[in-house]
């Protein structure tokens, strides 16, 4: 019976840990996005394109959709 309690405690701890880590990472990424407009502009300039503000906004919107 004691082993069952240990297993249940481990499962509950793993589930809680997963959701807490997920919440923390979403909050962190929203506060500190991994890419910003200047990075997108620099990347497009390196590819030989001169980005318009509309293109930069479209890329930012598409990136934010997946966060």
N, C-alpha and C positions, 0 to 999 in steps of 0.2 A: 504494500500500500504506500509506503514511503517513496518508492521509486516512481510511482504514478504522480505523486505530488511534485516531485522534482521535475519530471517531464512536463507536466502542465505549467509549472513555473517558468521553465525554459522557453516553452512555446509562447506564453504570454509576454515574456520579456523580449523575445525576438520580434514579435509583432509590434509591440510598443516602441522598441528601439528603431525599427524600420520607419514607422510613421513619424516619430520625432526627428529622425535624421532627414527624412524627406521634407518635412515642414521647415527645418532649419536651412536646408540647401535652397529651397525655393525662395525663402526670405532673403538669404544672402545674395543669390543671383539677381533678384529684383533690385536690391540695394546697390550691388556692384556688378553691372552687366559685363560679360566677358568681352563684348565688342561694342564699340561706339561709332558715331558718325565719322570721326576723324580716321579711324582704322579702316572703315569701308572706303572712304575716299582714297586713302593711301594704297589700299589693295587694288582698286580700280586703276589708279594712275600707274602702278607697277605693271598692270596688264596692258597698258598702252591706251587706255580709254580716259577721256575727260568726263567725269560723272556730273550729271545735272543734279540739282537738289531733289527733283522728283524721283530719280533713280535711287538716290541714297535713302529717301524716305520709304520707298517701296521695299528696299532690302531690310531696313530697320523694322518695318511692319511685319515682314515675313519672319524675321528672326524672333521678334517678340511673340509671334503667334505660337511658337513651339516652347516658350518658357512658361 
